[in-house]
């Protein structure tokens, strides 16, 4: 059932005229009254209506791009590429150009829902959500409901770098192969002869963190089984206690630095460190050097994403390449209907191992 302005007024215990004044911002209203009205708007999920001509002319040109952190190149590259694709081919005349707005959530689930509500009220033509999702049952339920309401109102929804969601509201999902990438990176290190490998993981509640770690551990488990079958189990085999060799933190350089110090404190015989992403890997490299160790002679270091600076690090960083720009362009085109959705609405974006100078066979331990 459609929520009306009168419903909001009744919920906030004010007149419909007061609700209108708050929403239009054209008349002074007491702060406490304004707060009560806005709370009622949120509780009822009210969407401001207007004349049909106004809706068509003024609110259908908006596209929202949600990112966790615009300062992070991972999100900045995807957002910039999507914004470019959204605007490509526009004539610059009214009705052709789209206003693509980047919404920086700071990783906050509350901000994520707030931005989606604001985009719903503005009847956004499309929404692109980038990066991993929060694995919290309550947030997943709230997100599913919110995306359903957006889709019912005619908004095209595209996920870029996120796993699929249930409910049928999403037009297209571009899911990164984080598990496969994590496994290939670990297999690369195992192939070089590493068995004692530390892992600097991202936040434990994020899908990206879990999927990359699952791929990493699957490769280690396979290697441990192969070592046992070949009769080489023992001091030179993959340790069973992978939790002890995993430290979670944020996706930033400081976390990489602190976690690497902790990992090498726990096990000074580690010969390799795998980082949650390339930014974390830079922190890991700094920690290794500050301990007086060499990369890769003493400790190999690897990252994930293949951000632009990775090849210029010294030594050049071994990592897993995700085609962030290409995925962003495709997400933007899908959002604008310039490209047909993939079969079943879901496409897996491949991850490619980029073996560089920061990893080499172990020389100690």
C-alpha positions, -999 to +999 in steps of 0.1 A: +000+000+000+013+034-010+023+057+020+007+091+018+018+125+032-012+122+055+001+090+069+034+107+077+016+135+093-004+112+115+027+093+125+046+125+134+015+140+151+016+172+129-004+186+101+001+176+065+012+212+058+040+209+084+052+177+067+053+195+034+072+224+048+098+200+063+103+181+031+103+211+008+125+232+031+107+264+022+094+274+057+111+275+091+101+245+114+112+238+149+141+214+151+122+189+173+093+189+149+115+185+119+133+155+136+099+139+143+087+143+107+119+129+093+118+100+116+082+093+105+094+095+069+121+069+075+098+046+095+072+046+068+096+047+039+077+076+024+087+087-011+079+123-020+055+126-049+050+155-073+034+162-106+041+136-132+058+161-155+081+172-127+090+136-119+099+129-155+119+161-160+136+165-127+141+132-110+148+105-136+182+118-146+198+108-113+221+077-109+236+067-076+270+050-073+276+036-038+312+030-026+327+022+008+356+046+005+361+069-025+397+075-014+405+038-019+416+032-055+397+000-056+364+019-053+376+051-070+385+032-102+352+014-104+332+045-096+350+067-121+346+041-148+309+036-141+304+074-142+322+076-175+300+049-190+268+064-176+276+097-194+289+082-227+269+089-258+248+117-241+240+146-264+242+171-236+206+181-242+179+178-216+169+141-212+203+128-226+228+135-198+226+117-165+237+130-131+259+103-116+264+109-079+290+090-059+278+082-024+306+074+001+293+052+029+325+049+048+317+012+052+287+021+074+257-002+069+234+026+082+248+051+056+243+025+029+206+022+037+203+060+041+217+067+007+194+041-009+165+057+009+175+091-005+179+078-040+145+061-037+129+094-027+145+111-057+133+082-080+168+075-092+169+060-127+196+035-116+218+025-086+252+009-088+265-008-056+302-016-056+325-037-034+318-064-009+286-067+012+282-068+050+274-103+063+249-094+089+214-110+088+195-079+099+213-057+074+208-083+046+171-083+053+169-045+053+189-043+021+168-069+004+136-050+013+151-016+002+164-029-031+129-044-037+112-011-032+137+006-055+131-019-082+093-017-078+096+020-084+114+014-117+151+019-106+176-003-123+200-019-098+235-032-107+259-049-083+296-045-092+321-066-072+293-079-049+279-114-046+244-120-059+214-112-036+180-129-034+147-114-041+149-107-078+153-069-075+188-067-090+190-063-128+226-075-131+254-087-108+291-086-117+307-108-091+345-109-087+361-143-085+376-136-051+377-173-041+395-183-073+419-155-070+428-163-034+433-199-043+456-191-073+477-168-052+482-194-025+490-220-051+516-198-066+534-195-032+530-232-025+545-239-060+575-218-050+580-240-020+563-220+008+544-238+035+545-214+064+523-186+051+508-158+072+476-141+061+465-105+068+428-105+063+402-077+059+372-072+082+357-105+091+321-094+084+327-086+047+320-110+019+352-101+001+373-110+031+356-144+036+357-154-001+394-145-005+403-163+027+383-194+017+402-196-015+435-192+003+428-219+028+414-243+002+448-242-015+466-247+017+444-276+027+450-293-007+487-288-002+487-303+033+467-333+020+492-338-008+521-335+016+506-361+038+499-384+009+534-381-003+549-389+031+563-354+036+540-343+065+559-328+094+579-297+101+580-288+064+543-292+057+514-267+058+505-260+095+470-272+105+462-241+127+455-215+100+436-193+125+468-186+144+484-175+111+455-152+102+451-116+116+420-095+106+421-058+102+409-029+080+417-026+043+445-001+050+482+002+052+484+005+090+465-027+094+490-044+071+519-031+091+505-040+125+492-074+115+525-084+098+544-076+130+519-097+150+522-127+125+560-127+126+558-125+164+535-155+165+557-175+140+592-161+132+596-189+107+570-176+083+584-174+047+555-155+031+528-130+039+495-127+019+477-094+023+440-087+019+447-062-008+476-042-023+473-013+001+475-037+031+505-054+013+524-021+013+520-020+051+532-056+053+563-048+032+571-019+055+568-041+086+591-068+070+618-042+062+615-026+097+623-060+112+655-060+091+642-087+067+645-086+029+617-091+003+616-117-012+648-132+001+636-136+037+599-131+033+577-131+002+548-106+002+517-107-020+486-086-024+453-086-042+435-063-067+465-051-088+460-014-080+480+010-102+509+014-078+515-023-074+538-027-104+558+003-092+564-009-057+600-021-049+601-049-055+571-051-078+542-066-060+529-101-068+491-098-067+458-108-082+444-086-109+408-077-109+397-057-140+382-029-119+380-003-147+364-027-171+339-039-145+330-003-137+324+005-173+302-026-177+283-017-146+276+018-159+264+005-193+242-021-176+227+006-154+218+027-185+204-002-205+233+001-230+242-035-225+219-065-220+221-083-186+242-115-186+223-148-187+205-153-154+215-118-144+249-129-130+284-127-145+316-138-128+345-114-134+377-134-135+408-129-114+443-131-129+475-139-110+503-114-116+535-130-104+562-103-098+594-098-079+580-097-044+577-135-043+604-161-047+613-195-033+619-195+004+656-194+015+651-200+052+631-221+076 
